[in-house]
Amino acid sequence: PAGRPLDLQSIVTGWREPCVTHVHYREFDCKDLPDSTEDFFSWMVKLYQEKEEMLDKYYKTGQFPYQMFDRDALPPKVISHDPLRFLLIHLFFIVSSYMFYTILMSIAGHFSVST
């Protein structure tokens, strides 16, 4: 948003205003990948050039070109994040970590030698 990069803390805590993030991926079968190092390098460079072309189209049109490589590709899916869900997940992690720590310390206490 506004040219400021997102950091992990902002994403996890939701401190910043919501923004749209596009994630594009393609799958390649391993048998179709180049065998030699030089061919593999050229293939990777081509992928980066395609990525730059995709970003260029996005920045020029404001629309994500999801059908650029596959005419049958589905349109982007909007995913909303619920702050309450994030809070509950984090609380579960904290409580379960504390319980696990308490159980381990209890077990360790049974094996400690009294002096």
Secondary structure in CASP SS format (residue, H / E / C, confidence):
PFRMAT SS
TARGET T0000
AUTHOR 0000-0000-0000
METHOD secondary structure of the structure
MODEL  1
P C 1.00
A C 1.00
G C 1.00
R C 1.00
P C 1.00
L C 1.00
D C 1.00
L H 1.00
Q H 1.00
S H 1.00
I H 1.00
V H 1.00
T H 1.00
G C 1.00
W C 1.00
R C 1.00
E C 1.00
P C 1.00
C C 1.00
V C 1.00
T C 1.00
H C 1.00
V C 1.00
H C 1.00
Y C 1.00
R C 1.00
E C 1.00
F C 1.00
D C 1.00
C H 1.00
K H 1.00
D H 1.00
L C 1.00
P C 1.00
D C 1.00
S C 1.00
T H 1.00
E H 1.00
D H 1.00
F H 1.00
F H 1.00
S H 1.00
W H 1.00
M H 1.00
V H 1.00
K H 1.00
L H 1.00
Y H 1.00
Q H 1.00
E H 1.00
K H 1.00
E H 1.00
E H 1.00
M H 1.00
L H 1.00
D H 1.00
K H 1.00
Y H 1.00
Y H 1.00
K H 1.00
T H 1.00
G C 1.00
Q C 1.00
F C 1.00
P C 1.00
Y C 1.00
Q C 1.00
M C 1.00
F C 1.00
D C 1.00
R C 1.00
D C 1.00
A C 1.00
L C 1.00
P C 1.00
P C 1.00
K C 1.00
V C 1.00
I C 1.00
S C 1.00
H C 1.00
D C 1.00
P H 1.00
L H 1.00
R H 1.00
F H 1.00
L H 1.00
L H 1.00
I H 1.00
H H 1.00
L H 1.00
F H 1.00
F H 1.00
I H 1.00
V H 1.00
S H 1.00
S H 1.00
Y H 1.00
M H 1.00
F H 1.00
Y H 1.00
T H 1.00
I H 1.00
L H 1.00
M H 1.00
S H 1.00
I H 1.00
A H 1.00
G H 1.00
H H 1.00
F H 1.00
S C 1.00
V C 1.00
S C 1.00
T C 1.00
END
